[in-house]
Amino acid sequence: MCGILFAQGKKINKNNFSTALECMHHRGPDATGYHVDNERYFGQKRLKILDLSDESNQPFYDSTKTSCIIFNGEIYNYRELAIKHNIHLRTSSDTELLIELYLLKGEAMLNELNGMFAFIIYNTITHDIFAARDRLGVKPLFYYHENDLLIFSSEVSSILSLTDSAEPDEIAIRQYKKLRGFYNNRTIYKKISQFPSASFSKNGKISKYWDVDFSPKEPPTDEELKELVESSIRYRLISDVSVGSFLSGGLDSSIVATLAHKPDTWTIGFEDNNEFEYARIVSEKIHSKHREIPISNKEFLEIAKFMIQKRKEPLCVPNEVLIYKMSLAVKEFNTVILCGEGADELFFGYDRIFRWANENKWDLRGFDQFYSYGKHQDDEILEDVLSPYTSRYTNAIDIVASFFQTAHLQNLLKRLDHSSMLASIEGREPFVDYRLIERMSGVPFDYKMKNGIVKDPLKRIFSDILPDEVVNRKKVGFPVNLKNVFAEYMPESTQDANFDVWFDFNLKTLFNS
């Protein structure tokens, strides 16, 4: 939906704040909002999705003009909440609902929201600052706090523009080179942190408002699960602009595209490495206007370098490049795009590591073997990254499931957000609806992989609307052959070290540019 920026401190002024806000122009090219109160600066770059009028531009003030909000995301159930709490809306925007509901209920309102969000609310009378982020961390929020300088931002580039905070975090680099992501709220920069998901901050004190419960649960009926999936997709169709669907031809994106009933579907691939055949089968069945976007090895590297230098962060997953190029094409026709992200974490789609975890006691070496991307050994990093899960659970399946549902998923959600928003479109993930996650967390392994069939519930329930070829195929998902991409860049002696070379390429591009 947008990019948001809040900053307070003696060194902040109108000029450097405006420059920092423009670093995120791609996140919201439709409108720019700016406000100063008591040396506190608020800014937003708006991508218009709901209520296309200027009345919903931000910063947005409540009806009493005593509080203002900057907000990135969507609240899918905002209309129901307005009715439930008898809130009269002057606009048709979820932004207005957010600020009015907060003034009515305080932080307790967070438990009622179904959506993806990161927002800052400021009270102009008490000068209280309230910040919050959605349950799974779908929408990004970064922060910097040193001496009198406090900054919240949708992207690290804006924080870097306002500070001398580009010192690399050596622990984060080790996390990245071992696990292709950042964990426990670290970023690549020592003084910039990720604001934790499912949390809020009031005047600097961070508190958690939600957590995933992995205690044992009975499986849902097919009817219950079907309705949950369909409801999650219906919510994510709420939009005043055109909606399309990514369609890789895999199970998850095919379910979403089929149930969405929207005309536009999109896929991407290399000439010699793609999933075009399966995506075509699905598009023909649902009669969508399907577009195949080509990409070359040379183009891949050029785009990757641009993305790294623009975002001021390394890319976690190679197919971020594919998502970005596809998003550029999508922007001509759709401003909102649906995808199948989150189903693999929820239904144990990464079957090798989930089978291992179900059949064995917890063992760091086993996790390292089945999960790590860097080939070197770094147990200190593994133990630190996994400590929130190993300290809470003892069974391997619970440790792995909770890690995937939160830490692993958050890196993939960040990939989608940054790659799509860089092209000024909004990605939405029905399988990350918190109701689905609450219902499916703790459900037995044998239900999710009945008779050894990966994601059996989804295949069984939706087999009547999907082609057999899609139901029975193996997971791929916008593949990238790094050996081909790095044919010239990668020395002959490291032809097997695909991800190690990928990590090295990213870090050199970032810090030597």
C-alpha positions in Angstrom: 0.0 0.0 0.0 2.8 2.5 0.8 6.0 3.5 2.4 5.9 5.2 5.8 8.6 7.2 7.6 8.7 8.7 11.1 11.7 10.5 12.6 12.4 12.7 15.6 15.7 14.2 16.6 17.8 17.3 16.5 19.5 16.4 13.2 16.1 15.9 11.3 14.9 18.8 9.1 12.5 19.2 6.3 15.1 18.7 3.6 16.8 15.6 4.8 13.5 14.0 5.8 12.0 14.7 2.4 15.1 13.2 0.7 14.8 10.1 2.9 11.1 9.7 2.1 11.8 9.9 -1.6 14.1 6.8 -1.2 10.8 4.9 -1.0 9.0 6.6 -3.9 8.4 3.3 -5.6 6.3 2.1 -2.6 3.8 4.9 -3.2 4.0 6.9 -6.4 0.3 8.1 -6.2 0.6 10.7 -3.4 3.1 12.1 -0.9 2.1 13.2 2.6 4.2 15.1 5.0 3.6 16.6 8.5 5.7 18.1 11.3 4.7 18.4 14.9 7.0 19.4 17.7 10.1 18.3 15.7 8.5 15.0 15.0 8.3 14.3 11.2 5.7 12.0 9.6 5.8 11.0 5.9 4.0 8.6 3.6 4.3 7.6 0.0 0.9 6.3 -1.0 -0.1 3.5 -3.4 -3.8 3.9 -3.8 -5.7 0.7 -3.2 -8.8 1.4 -1.1 -10.6 4.8 -1.4 -8.8 6.3 -4.4 -9.7 9.9 -3.3 -7.3 12.3 -1.8 -9.4 12.3 1.4 -7.6 9.2 2.5 -4.1 10.5 1.9 -1.7 10.4 4.9 -0.7 11.4 7.5 -4.4 11.0 8.4 -6.0 12.7 11.3 -8.8 11.3 13.5 -12.2 13.1 13.7 -11.0 15.2 16.7 -7.8 16.2 15.0 -5.8 15.2 18.1 -4.1 12.1 16.6 -2.6 11.2 13.3 -1.5 7.9 11.6 0.9 6.8 8.9 0.0 3.3 7.8 1.3 0.7 5.4 -0.9 -2.3 4.6 -4.5 -3.4 4.4 -7.2 -4.2 7.1 -9.4 -6.7 5.3 -12.2 -6.7 7.9 -12.4 -2.9 8.4 -16.0 -2.7 7.3 -17.1 -5.3 9.8 -15.1 -3.6 12.6 -16.7 -0.2 11.8 -20.2 -1.8 12.2 -19.3 -3.8 15.3 -17.9 -0.7 17.1 -20.4 1.8 15.7 -17.6 3.8 14.1 -18.9 6.3 11.5 -16.4 6.6 8.7 -16.1 9.8 6.7 -14.1 7.9 4.0 -14.2 4.4 2.6 -10.6 3.8 3.8 -9.3 1.3 6.3 -6.8 3.9 7.5 -9.6 5.9 9.1 -10.9 2.8 10.8 -7.5 2.0 12.3 -7.0 5.3 14.0 -10.6 5.6 15.3 -10.5 2.0 16.6 -7.2 2.7 18.4 -8.7 5.8 20.1 -11.6 3.6 21.1 -9.8 0.5 22.3 -6.1 1.2 22.5 -3.7 -1.7 21.8 -6.5 -4.2 22.4 -7.7 -3.4 18.9 -4.8 -5.3 17.4 -6.3 -8.6 18.2 -9.4 -7.8 16.1 -7.5 -6.9 13.0 -7.4 -9.2 10.0 -4.8 -7.9 7.6 -1.2 -6.9 7.0 0.0 -3.8 8.6 2.7 -1.6 10.0 1.6 1.8 11.4 2.6 4.7 13.7 0.0 6.7 15.6 1.0 10.0 17.3 -1.1 11.9 19.8 -0.5 15.6 19.3 -1.5 16.5 22.9 0.2 13.8 25.0 3.0 13.3 22.4 2.6 9.5 22.8 4.0 7.4 20.0 2.4 4.0 19.2 3.8 1.6 16.6 2.5 -1.8 15.6 3.2 -4.6 13.1 1.0 -7.4 11.9 1.1 -10.9 13.4 3.3 -12.6 10.8 5.4 -9.7 9.7 3.8 -9.4 6.2 4.5 -5.7 6.1 8.0 -4.5 6.9 9.0 -2.0 9.6 12.5 -1.1 10.6 13.7 1.1 13.4 16.8 3.0 14.6 17.2 4.5 18.1 20.3 6.2 19.3 20.5 9.1 21.7 17.7 11.5 20.8 17.2 10.1 17.3 14.3 7.7 16.7 13.3 6.5 13.2 10.7 4.1 11.9 10.7 3.2 8.2 9.3 0.7 5.7 12.8 0.3 4.2 16.3 0.6 5.5 17.3 2.9 2.7 15.4 5.8 4.3 17.1 5.2 7.6 20.5 5.1 6.0 19.7 8.4 4.3 19.2 10.0 7.7 22.0 8.4 9.7 25.6 7.2 9.7 24.4 3.7 10.4 25.9 1.6 7.5 28.2 -0.4 9.7 27.6 -4.1 8.9 26.4 -6.5 11.6 28.9 -9.4 11.6 26.4 -11.7 13.3 23.7 -10.8 10.7 26.2 -11.5 7.9 26.9 -14.9 9.3 23.1 -15.6 9.6 22.8 -14.6 5.9 25.7 -16.7 4.7 24.4 -19.8 6.6 20.6 -19.4 6.3 20.0 -16.9 3.5 18.1 -14.5 5.7 18.1 -12.4 8.9 16.7 -13.6 12.2 15.8 -12.4 15.7 15.1 -8.9 14.4 18.5 -8.3 12.9 19.3 -6.5 9.7 22.5 -6.4 7.7 23.3 -3.2 9.6 24.4 -3.2 13.2 22.3 -0.2 14.3 19.1 -0.9 12.3 16.6 -3.5 13.6 13.5 -5.1 12.3 10.5 -4.2 14.5 9.3 -7.6 15.7 6.1 -9.0 14.2 3.0 -9.5 16.4 4.2 -6.6 18.5 3.5 -3.0 19.4 5.5 -0.2 21.0 4.2 2.5 23.2 6.7 5.3 24.0 9.6 3.0 23.4 8.4 -0.1 25.3 7.9 -3.1 22.9 5.3 -5.7 23.9 4.0 -8.8 22.1 0.2 -9.1 21.5 0.0 -12.5 19.6 1.8 -15.8 19.3 1.4 -19.0 17.4 0.1 -21.9 19.6 1.5 -25.3 18.6 -0.2 -27.3 21.3 -1.9 -30.4 19.8 -5.2 -29.8 18.0 -7.7 -32.0 16.3 -7.7 -31.6 12.5 -10.4 -29.5 10.8 -13.1 -31.1 8.7 -12.7 -30.7 5.0 -15.6 -28.2 5.0 -14.0 -26.1 7.7 -10.7 -25.9 6.0 -12.2 -25.2 2.6 -14.2 -22.3 4.0 -11.2 -20.9 5.8 -9.1 -20.9 2.5 -12.0 -19.5 0.5 -12.7 -16.8 3.1 -9.0 -15.8 3.2 -9.0 -15.4 -0.6 -12.3 -13.4 -0.6 -10.8 -11.0 2.0 -7.8 -10.4 -0.2 -9.9 -9.5 -3.2 -11.1 -6.3 -1.4 -9.7 -3.5 -3.6 -10.7 -0.5 -5.5 -8.0 -1.3 -8.2 -7.5 -4.2 -10.5 -6.4 -7.6 -8.9 -4.4 -10.4 -10.6 -2.7 -13.6 -9.6 0.8 -15.0 -9.8 0.5 -18.5 -11.3 3.6 -20.7 -11.2 1.6 -23.8 -12.0 2.2 -25.2 -8.6 -0.5 -26.3 -6.2 -0.8 -23.2 -4.0 -0.8 -20.5 -6.6 -3.2 -22.6 -8.7 -5.7 -22.8 -5.8 -5.5 -19.1 -5.3 -5.8 -18.2 -8.9 -8.7 -20.6 -9.5 -10.7 -19.4 -6.5 -10.0 -15.7 -7.1 -11.9 -15.7 -10.4 -9.9 -12.8 -11.6 -9.0 -12.4 -15.4 -5.2 -11.8 -15.2 -2.6 -14.5 -14.3 1.2 -14.2 -14.6 4.2 -16.4 -14.7 7.9 -16.0 -15.4 10.8 -18.2 -16.4 14.0 -18.7 -18.3 13.9 -20.1 -21.8 15.4 -23.4 -20.6 14.1 -23.4 -17.1 10.5 -22.6 -16.4 7.0 -23.9 -15.4 5.1 -22.5 -18.4 3.5 -25.8 -19.3 1.8 -26.2 -15.9 0.7 -22.6 -15.6 -0.8 -22.9 -19.1 -2.8 -25.9 -18.1 -4.3 -24.0 -15.2 -4.9 -20.8 -17.1 -6.7 -22.8 -19.8 -8.9 -24.4 -17.3 -9.9 -21.2 -15.5 -10.0 -19.2 -18.8 -7.6 -16.5 -17.5 -5.7 -13.9 -19.7 -2.4 -15.5 -19.0 1.0 -13.8 -19.6 4.4 -15.5 -19.7 7.3 -13.2 -18.9 10.8 -14.3 -20.2 14.1 -13.5 -18.4 17.7 -14.2 -19.5 20.7 -15.0 -17.4 22.4 -11.7 -18.2 19.2 -9.8 -17.4 18.9 -11.7 -14.1 22.3 -10.4 -12.9 21.7 -6.8 -14.1 18.3 -6.7 -12.2 19.8 -8.3 -9.1 22.5 -5.6 -8.9 19.9 -2.9 -9.3 17.7 -4.3 -6.6 20.6 -4.7 -4.1 21.8 -1.2 -4.7 18.4 0.3 -4.6 17.2 -1.4 -1.4 20.6 -1.3 0.3 20.1 -4.9 1.4 21.1 -8.3 0.0 18.5 -10.4 -1.7 17.6 -13.6 0.3 16.3 -15.8 -2.5 17.3 -15.7 -6.2 13.7 -15.7 -7.4 13.2 -12.2 -5.8 14.6 -11.1 -9.2 12.0 -13.0 -11.1 9.2 -11.6 -8.9 10.4 -8.1 -9.4 10.6 -8.4 -13.2 7.2 -10.1 -13.3 5.8 -7.3 -11.1 7.0 -4.7 -13.6 4.9 -6.4 -16.2 1.9 -6.8 -13.8 1.9 -3.1 -13.0 0.6 -2.3 -16.5 -2.6 -4.1 -15.7 -2.9 -4.9 -12.0 -2.0 -3.0 -8.8 -2.8 -5.9 -6.5 -1.4 -9.4 -7.0 -2.3 -12.6 -5.2 0.2 -15.4 -4.6 0.4 -18.8 -2.9 3.0 -17.8 -0.3 2.6 -19.4 3.1 1.0 -22.7 2.2 4.3 -24.7 2.4 4.9 -23.6 5.9 1.4 -24.3 7.0 0.9 -27.7 5.3 4.5 -29.0 5.5 5.3 -28.6 1.8 9.0 -28.7 2.5 8.6 -32.4 2.9 12.2 -33.6 3.4 12.9 -31.6 6.5 9.4 -32.1 7.9 9.6 -35.9 7.4 13.0 -35.8 9.2 11.6 -33.8 12.1 8.6 -36.1 12.4 10.7 -39.3 12.4 13.7 -38.2 14.6 14.6 -36.6 17.9 15.8 -33.0 17.7 19.4 -32.8 16.5 21.2 -29.6 15.3 23.2 -31.6 12.8 20.1 -32.9 11.2 18.5 -29.5 10.9 21.8 -28.2 9.5 21.8 -30.9 6.9 18.2 -30.5 5.8 17.8 -26.7 6.0 21.1 -24.7 5.8 22.1 -23.1 2.5 25.7 -22.2 3.3 27.9 -25.3 3.2 30.2 -24.3 6.0 29.5 -25.2 9.6 28.4 -22.5 12.1 26.7 -24.0 15.1 26.8 -20.8 17.0 24.6 -19.1 14.5 22.2 -22.0 14.2 21.8 -22.2 18.0 21.2 -18.5 18.3 18.7 -18.4 15.4 16.8 -21.4 16.8 16.9 -20.4 20.4 13.4 -19.0 20.5 12.1 -22.4 19.4 14.4 -24.8 21.1 13.8 -23.0 24.4 10.1 -23.5 24.0 9.7 -26.9 22.4 11.5 -30.3 22.7 10.0 -32.3 19.9 11.8 -31.8 16.5 8.5 -31.4 14.6 7.4 -28.6 16.9 10.7 -26.8 16.7 10.8 -27.1 12.9 7.1 -26.2 12.4 7.3 -23.1 14.6 10.6 -22.0 13.0 9.1 -22.3 9.5 5.8 -20.6 10.4 7.5 -17.5 11.8 11.2 -17.0 11.1 11.5 -18.8 7.7 8.2 -17.4 6.5 9.0 -13.8 7.5 12.1 -13.9 5.2 9.9 -15.0 2.3 7.3 -12.4 3.0 10.0 -9.8 3.0 11.0 -11.1 -0.4 7.5 -10.7 -1.8 6.9 -7.3 -0.3 10.2 -5.7 -1.5 10.1 -7.3 -5.0 6.5 -6.3 -5.6 6.5 -2.9 -4.0 9.7 -2.0 -5.9 7.4 -2.2 -9.0 4.6 -0.3 -7.2 2.2 -3.2 -6.8 0.9 -4.8 -3.6 1.3 -8.6 -3.0 -1.3 -10.4 -0.9 -1.0 -13.9 0.6 -4.2 -15.7 1.5 -2.4 -18.6 3.1 -0.9 -16.2 5.7 -4.4 -15.4 7.1 -3.9 -15.6 10.9 -7.1 -17.7 11.2 -5.7 -20.4 9.0 -2.4 -20.4 11.0 -4.2 -20.5 14.4 -6.4 -23.4 13.2 -3.6 -25.5 11.5 -0.7 -25.0 14.0 -0.5 -28.1 16.2 -2.5 -30.3 13.8 -0.8 -33.7 13.5 1.8 -34.4 10.9 -0.2 -37.4 9.7 -3.1 -35.2 8.7 -0.9 -32.7 6.7 1.0 -35.5 5.0 -1.5 -38.4 5.1 -0.3 -41.6 3.5 3.0 -39.7 2.7 1.2 -37.4 0.3 2.6 -33.9 0.6 -0.1 -31.3 1.4 -2.7 -33.9 1.3 -5.6 -31.8 2.7 -5.2 -29.2 0.0 -4.9 -31.8 -2.8 -7.9 -33.7 -1.5 -10.2 -30.7 -0.9 -9.4 -28.8 -4.1 -8.8 -31.7 -6.5 -12.2 -31.1 -8.1 -11.2 -27.6 -9.4 -7.6 -28.3 -10.3 -6.1 -30.2 -13.2 -4.6 -33.6 -12.3 -1.2 -32.6 -13.7 -1.0 -29.8 -11.1 -2.3 -31.9 -8.1 0.2 -34.6 -8.7 3.4 -32.6 -9.6 6.3 -31.8 -7.4 6.9 -28.3 -5.9 9.2 -26.0 -7.9 8.2 -22.3 -7.7 9.7 -19.8 -10.2 13.1 -21.7 -10.4 16.5 -20.2 -10.9 19.5 -22.2 -12.0 22.4 -20.4 -10.4 25.0 -22.4 -12.2 23.7 -21.0 -15.5 23.3 -17.5 -14.2 26.8 -17.4 -12.8 28.5 -19.2 -15.6 30.9 -16.4 -16.2 30.9 -14.9 -12.7 31.5 -18.2 -10.8 35.0 -19.8 -10.9 35.1 -23.3 -12.3 36.3 -24.6 -8.9 33.1 -23.5 -7.2 30.5 -24.9 -9.6 28.8 -26.8 -6.8 28.7 -23.8 -4.4 25.5 -22.2 -5.8 24.3 -20.4 -2.7 27.7 -19.6 -1.4 28.5 -17.7 -4.6 25.0 -16.1 -4.5 25.7 -14.8 -1.0 29.1 -13.5 -2.0 27.7 -11.8 -5.1 25.1 -10.0 -3.0 27.4 -8.8 -0.2 30.1 -7.6 -2.7 27.4 -5.7 -4.7 26.0 -4.1 -1.6 29.2 -3.1 0.2 31.4 -2.3 -2.9 28.9 -0.2 -4.8 
